[in-house]
Amino acid sequence: MNHFTRGLRYAFIVIALLAVFIASFLILGWPSIAKNVEYGATFSRPYARDDFGLDPDTVLAAALDDLGIRRFRIPAYWGILQPSEHEWNFDELDRDIRAIGDREGSVVLAIGEKLPRWPECWGPEWWKTLPRAVQRPATLKYIEMVVRRYRDNPTVIAWQIENEPHFTYGDCPTPERSFIRQEIELARALDPTRPVVTTDSGELSLWATFGREVDALGVSVYRVVQSPIFGIWRYWFVPPYLYERKALLLKPFGVRKVYVSEFQMEPWSNRRLPDTPLDEQFKTFDLAQMRSNFRFAERMHLSPVDFWGIEWWYWMKETQGHPEFWEEAKRFLDERAKTR
């Protein structure tokens, strides 16, 4: 055996051993309940109103006063804020931030072209027809308008730039890393007092694309999904501590903090949920799955954890005769609030 072949064999052995070590580190162990985890939620006014036909003010007030949630991620939907090139309307966003601030809550304000909830990208209709070279300055102007408006508001605690910008998904422009970096730096320059964050998929990404360029990286956590090819897919093989350990592995490479920005707490459907029969919804998310997800969330050892689906809980309670999801969330949040 020559030296080259022997070297290749040793290299293969080292790589194999390293892979086994990393896999064991990520997967093996026993989950324990974490203490002092802060739980919050994403709230989408158009999702409550346009998908479920609910009054968004009522839904937000119920989340604040009945569920006791005090941490919210609120998307600053550009298409709503600037319906025409020379018209701005902050009335609804002002109202949401004021309602949360009046209860001494906090807001992570999400800004950018791609924000939570379908159609994923929320640029105004007038903007979509522009060439990309003209779109970019308009996007930066929108970010500047939002940051300047709320940077003196103590309710806003962080700026989220884009939502999972690593993925091409929805009716969106192709992701441009250099431009997203420009958005991040603009937010930092306009407000150096608050952290700037972005988000990524918890299961389908290495978190390295933008995780090193922000103060914290929010990751999504999905337990049951559907795809046209595989049908219902359950992440039964992913333990709750994998996310924390993955964050530990990436810390030396510049990923400073990882938290959960989107934890699945509603069904997954390839149609609008109001258009999906309840028996189909319950295949991906029923009360047993909700309880399982809560147990998973409190064993991740990441904080904060922002839940995804409060609008659906309220819709199920108020219009579908299924209050058990809202009641289960209230029970969980009440019990965890007592231990903090």
SVG drawing of the C-alpha trace seen along z (x, -y; Angstrom):
<svg xmlns="http://www.w3.org/2000/svg" viewBox="-69 -60 73 62">
<polyline fill="none" stroke="black" stroke-width="0.4" points="0.0,0.0 1.6,-3.3 1.6,-6.4 -1.2,-8.1 -3.6,-5.2 -2.7,-4.9 -3.3,-8.6 -6.7,-8.4 -7.6,-5.5 -6.6,-7.4 -8.5,-10.5 -11.6,-8.4 -11.3,-6.9 -10.9,-10.3 -13.9,-11.7 -16.0,-8.7 -15.2,-8.9 -15.9,-12.7 -19.2,-12.1 -20.1,-9.4 -19.1,-11.8 -21.2,-14.7 -24.2,-12.5 -24.0,-11.0 -23.6,-14.5 -26.7,-15.7 -29.0,-12.7 -28.0,-10.8 -29.2,-11.9 -32.2,-12.3 -34.3,-15.5 -35.0,-17.4 -37.4,-20.2 -35.8,-23.6 -36.5,-26.4 -37.0,-30.1 -38.0,-29.8 -39.8,-32.8 -42.8,-31.8 -44.2,-34.2 -46.1,-34.0 -46.3,-35.4 -49.4,-37.5 -50.5,-38.3 -53.3,-40.7 -54.1,-39.8 -54.0,-36.1 -56.6,-36.6 -58.8,-38.8 -58.4,-37.6 -58.0,-33.8 -60.3,-33.3 -62.7,-36.2 -61.8,-37.3 -61.5,-40.7 -57.7,-41.1 -58.0,-43.5 -60.1,-40.9 -57.7,-38.1 -54.7,-40.1 -56.5,-41.3 -57.5,-37.7 -53.9,-36.5 -52.7,-39.3 -55.4,-39.1 -56.6,-35.5 -53.5,-33.6 -51.2,-36.1 -48.7,-36.3 -46.3,-39.2 -43.8,-38.6 -44.9,-38.9 -43.3,-38.8 -45.3,-41.2 -44.6,-41.5 -44.6,-45.0 -46.2,-44.0 -44.9,-46.4 -47.9,-46.0 -50.2,-47.2 -47.9,-50.0 -47.3,-51.5 -50.3,-50.7 -49.2,-53.2 -45.8,-54.7 -46.5,-58.0 -48.9,-56.8 -48.1,-55.4 -50.5,-54.0 -49.2,-52.8 -52.6,-52.8 -52.9,-49.1 -49.3,-48.5 -49.4,-51.3 -52.5,-49.8 -50.9,-46.4 -47.7,-47.8 -49.7,-50.1 -51.9,-47.2 -48.9,-45.1 -47.1,-48.1 -50.1,-49.0 -49.8,-45.5 -46.0,-45.9 -45.3,-43.4 -42.5,-43.4 -42.4,-43.2 -39.8,-41.7 -40.7,-43.7 -40.2,-41.8 -39.3,-43.9 -38.3,-43.1 -39.6,-41.7 -40.2,-38.2 -42.2,-38.0 -44.3,-35.4 -47.4,-33.9 -48.4,-33.3 -47.7,-34.6 -44.4,-34.9 -43.4,-38.1 -45.5,-41.1 -44.1,-43.8 -46.7,-46.3 -48.4,-45.6 -46.9,-48.8 -43.4,-47.6 -43.7,-44.1 -43.7,-45.5 -40.5,-47.4 -37.0,-46.1 -35.0,-44.6 -32.5,-47.4 -35.3,-49.8 -37.0,-47.5 -33.9,-47.4 -33.8,-51.1 -37.5,-51.1 -37.1,-48.2 -34.3,-50.0 -36.5,-53.1 -39.4,-51.1 -37.0,-49.5 -35.7,-53.0 -39.3,-54.3 -40.2,-51.5 -37.1,-51.6 -37.1,-55.4 -40.8,-55.3 -40.4,-52.8 -36.8,-53.0 -37.8,-55.3 -40.6,-53.0 -39.6,-50.8 -42.1,-48.1 -40.0,-47.1 -37.0,-45.1 -35.5,-43.8 -35.6,-44.1 -36.0,-40.9 -34.7,-41.3 -36.5,-39.1 -38.0,-35.7 -36.1,-32.6 -34.3,-34.5 -32.2,-31.5 -35.1,-29.8 -36.7,-30.6 -40.3,-30.0 -43.6,-31.8 -44.1,-34.7 -40.6,-36.2 -37.6,-37.6 -34.6,-35.3 -32.6,-35.7 -29.5,-37.9 -27.1,-37.5 -25.4,-40.8 -28.6,-42.7 -29.9,-41.0 -26.6,-41.9 -27.2,-45.5 -30.6,-45.4 -29.1,-44.1 -26.4,-46.8 -29.0,-49.5 -31.1,-48.5 -27.9,-48.4 -26.9,-51.9 -30.4,-53.4 -30.7,-51.8 -27.5,-50.5 -29.3,-50.0 -31.3,-47.0 -30.3,-43.5 -30.8,-42.7 -32.0,-39.1 -33.1,-36.9 -34.6,-33.4 -33.9,-30.0 -35.4,-26.6 -34.6,-24.5 -34.6,-21.2 -33.6,-22.0 -30.6,-24.3 -27.2,-24.4 -27.9,-28.0 -24.6,-29.3 -25.8,-31.4 -26.9,-34.4 -26.5,-33.2 -23.1,-34.7 -24.2,-38.1 -26.9,-38.8 -27.1,-39.2 -29.4,-36.2 -30.8,-33.6 -34.4,-32.4 -35.2,-28.9 -38.5,-27.3 -39.5,-24.0 -42.0,-21.8 -43.0,-18.3 -45.5,-17.2 -45.6,-18.5 -47.1,-17.5 -45.5,-17.3 -47.0,-16.4 -44.4,-13.7 -44.1,-12.1 -47.5,-12.9 -47.5,-13.4 -44.0,-13.5 -43.3,-13.3 -39.9,-14.4 -40.1,-11.6 -36.3,-11.1 -35.4,-14.7 -34.9,-15.0 -35.6,-18.3 -32.0,-18.9 -30.7,-18.6 -31.3,-22.3 -29.4,-23.4 -26.4,-21.1 -26.4,-22.3 -26.2,-25.8 -23.3,-24.9 -21.4,-23.4 -21.9,-26.6 -21.0,-29.0 -17.2,-28.9 -18.0,-29.8 -19.8,-33.0 -23.5,-32.0 -23.9,-33.8 -27.4,-33.0 -30.2,-30.7 -33.8,-30.8 -37.1,-29.5 -38.9,-32.0 -41.6,-29.8 -42.8,-26.6 -45.6,-24.8 -48.8,-24.9 -51.4,-24.6 -52.1,-22.1 -50.0,-21.9 -52.1,-22.1 -51.3,-22.8 -54.6,-24.8 -55.9,-27.6 -56.9,-26.1 -60.5,-27.5 -60.8,-25.5 -59.4,-22.3 -61.9,-20.0 -61.2,-19.6 -60.7,-15.8 -57.8,-16.6 -56.4,-19.2 -56.4,-16.8 -54.2,-14.4 -51.2,-16.8 -52.3,-18.6 -54.7,-17.4 -54.8,-17.9 -52.4,-15.0 -50.0,-16.6 -50.3,-19.9 -49.5,-18.4 -46.6,-16.6 -45.3,-19.8 -45.5,-21.7 -43.5,-18.9 -41.0,-19.1 -40.7,-22.9 -40.0,-22.9 -37.2,-20.4 -35.3,-22.3 -33.2,-24.4 -33.6,-27.4 -35.2,-30.6 -37.3,-32.4 -39.8,-30.1 -42.4,-31.8 -45.4,-29.7 -47.1,-29.7 -50.9,-29.4 -52.7,-31.6 -55.1,-32.9 -56.1,-29.2 -56.6,-28.5 -59.0,-31.4 -60.8,-30.5 -61.3,-26.9 -62.6,-28.1 -64.9,-30.8 -66.3,-29.4 -65.6,-25.7 -66.7,-24.4 -63.2,-23.3 -62.1,-25.4 -59.7,-22.7 -56.7,-24.0 -57.0,-27.5 -57.7,-26.0 -54.6,-23.7 -52.4,-26.6 -53.8,-28.6 -53.1,-25.8 -49.5,-25.4 -48.7,-29.1 -50.3,-29.6 -48.3,-26.8 -45.1,-27.9 -45.6,-31.5 -45.9,-30.3 -42.4,-28.6 -40.5,-31.6"/>
</svg>
